[in-house]
Amino acid sequence: MQDATLAEAFPPHVDPHFVPFGTRVLIQLRRTQTKSRGGILLVEETKADKRFAEQIAMVHSMGSLAFRKRDTMEPWPEGQWCKPGDFVRVPKFNGDRWNVKMADGGEPVTFVLYNDYELFGRITGDPLKMNVYLD
């Protein structure tokens, strides 16, 4: 997304129609860009490839046991790795994915469900400036 705002990349108030249980973390992937850096509209196949490859996300919600010891249910010694509203980097190939269509007909928003320990790390800078490319 060229010159995207956070609200465009991570539309607020999108209902994933899902509440995570247990140790699961629900994330919202960065919305797929629709134009190349040169302003050329991307074809549907390219957008689908980019949607699948996206690894920058915002934490949407978590199950009540996320970031807790599985045997005692006490918080992890290092605490929660992230919280709703944080931006994180996530695995490309794991998780259960689904799209939610936007009322305005724009690009759908993709949600993915992960185990708490599968998240790679929290993004401390501008999530719009972070690009992940896999060759």
C-alpha positions as CSV (number, residue, x, y, z in Angstrom):
1,M,0.0,0.0,0.0
2,Q,1.7,3.1,-1.2
3,D,1.5,5.9,1.4
4,A,-1.1,3.9,3.4
5,T,-2.2,5.1,6.8
6,L,-2.6,2.7,9.7
7,A,-6.4,2.8,9.3
8,E,-6.1,1.7,5.7
9,A,-3.5,-1.0,6.4
10,F,-5.3,-2.2,9.5
11,P,-8.9,-1.1,9.3
12,P,-10.3,-0.6,12.8
13,H,-13.5,-2.2,14.1
14,V,-13.6,-5.1,11.6
15,D,-15.5,-8.0,13.2
16,P,-13.6,-11.3,12.6
17,H,-16.8,-13.2,13.7
18,F,-14.6,-15.3,16.0
19,V,-13.4,-15.3,19.7
20,P,-10.2,-17.3,20.4
21,F,-10.2,-19.9,23.1
22,G,-7.4,-21.0,25.5
23,T,-3.8,-20.2,24.3
24,R,-4.7,-18.9,20.9
25,V,-4.0,-15.4,19.6
26,L,-6.1,-13.8,16.8
27,I,-4.2,-11.4,14.6
28,Q,-5.3,-9.1,11.7
29,L,-2.9,-9.1,8.8
30,R,-1.9,-5.9,7.1
31,R,-4.4,-5.2,4.3
32,T,-3.1,-6.1,0.8
33,Q,-1.8,-3.3,-1.3
34,T,-3.8,-2.6,-4.5
35,K,-1.2,-0.7,-6.4
36,S,2.5,-1.1,-7.1
37,R,5.0,1.6,-5.9
38,G,4.7,3.1,-9.4
39,G,0.9,3.4,-9.0
40,I,0.0,0.5,-11.3
41,L,-3.1,-1.4,-10.3
42,L,-2.2,-5.0,-9.3
43,V,-4.0,-7.9,-10.8
44,E,-6.1,-10.2,-8.6
45,E,-3.5,-13.0,-8.8
46,T,-0.7,-10.7,-7.6
47,K,-2.9,-9.4,-4.7
48,A,-3.7,-13.0,-3.7
49,D,0.0,-13.8,-3.6
50,K,0.7,-10.7,-1.5
51,R,-2.2,-11.5,0.8
52,F,-0.8,-15.0,1.4
53,A,2.8,-13.8,1.9
54,E,2.0,-11.0,4.4
55,Q,3.7,-11.4,7.8
56,I,3.0,-8.1,9.5
57,A,0.0,-8.1,11.7
58,M,-1.9,-6.4,14.5
59,V,-3.0,-8.4,17.6
60,H,-6.8,-8.4,17.6
61,S,-7.6,-10.6,20.6
62,M,-6.3,-13.5,22.7
63,G,-7.7,-16.5,24.6
64,S,-7.8,-16.2,28.4
65,L,-4.9,-18.7,28.7
66,A,-2.5,-17.0,26.2
67,F,1.0,-16.5,27.5
68,R,0.4,-18.7,30.6
69,K,2.1,-21.8,31.7
70,R,0.1,-24.8,30.5
71,D,0.4,-26.8,33.7
72,T,-0.3,-24.1,36.4
73,M,-2.0,-21.4,34.3
74,E,0.3,-18.8,35.9
75,P,1.6,-16.0,33.7
76,W,4.9,-16.8,31.8
77,P,7.9,-15.5,33.8
78,E,8.7,-13.0,31.0
79,G,5.1,-11.8,30.9
80,Q,2.9,-11.4,27.9
81,W,4.8,-11.1,24.7
82,C,2.2,-8.8,23.2
83,K,-1.3,-7.5,23.8
84,P,-4.3,-6.4,21.6
85,G,-3.3,-3.5,19.5
86,D,0.4,-4.4,19.3
87,F,2.0,-5.0,15.9
88,V,3.8,-8.3,15.4
89,R,5.6,-10.4,12.8
90,V,4.0,-13.8,12.3
91,P,4.8,-17.0,10.4
92,K,3.9,-17.3,6.8
93,F,2.8,-20.9,6.7
94,N,1.1,-21.5,10.1
95,G,-2.2,-20.6,11.5
96,D,-5.8,-20.8,10.4
97,R,-6.7,-18.0,7.9
98,W,-10.0,-16.5,6.8
99,N,-11.0,-13.3,5.0
100,V,-13.7,-10.8,6.1
101,K,-15.3,-8.8,3.2
102,M,-15.4,-5.1,3.7
103,A,-18.8,-3.3,3.4
104,D,-17.2,-0.7,1.1
105,G,-16.2,-3.4,-1.4
106,G,-12.5,-2.8,-0.8
107,E,-9.8,-5.4,-0.2
108,P,-10.9,-8.0,2.4
109,V,-9.3,-8.1,5.8
110,T,-7.4,-11.4,6.6
111,F,-7.5,-12.8,10.1
112,V,-5.2,-15.6,11.3
113,L,-5.3,-17.7,14.5
114,Y,-2.0,-18.8,16.1
115,N,-0.8,-20.4,19.2
116,D,0.8,-17.8,21.5
117,Y,4.3,-19.3,21.2
118,E,4.2,-19.1,17.4
119,L,4.5,-15.3,17.1
120,F,7.9,-14.2,16.0
121,G,8.1,-10.9,17.8
122,R,6.7,-7.4,18.5
123,I,7.3,-4.6,16.0
124,T,8.7,-1.6,17.9
125,G,8.7,0.8,15.0
126,D,6.3,1.8,12.2
127,P,4.6,-1.3,11.0
128,L,3.9,0.4,7.6
129,K,7.7,0.7,7.0
130,M,8.4,-2.9,7.6
131,N,8.4,-5.2,4.6
132,V,9.1,-8.9,4.6
133,Y,10.0,-10.5,1.4
134,L,10.6,-14.2,0.9
135,D,12.4,-15.4,-2.2
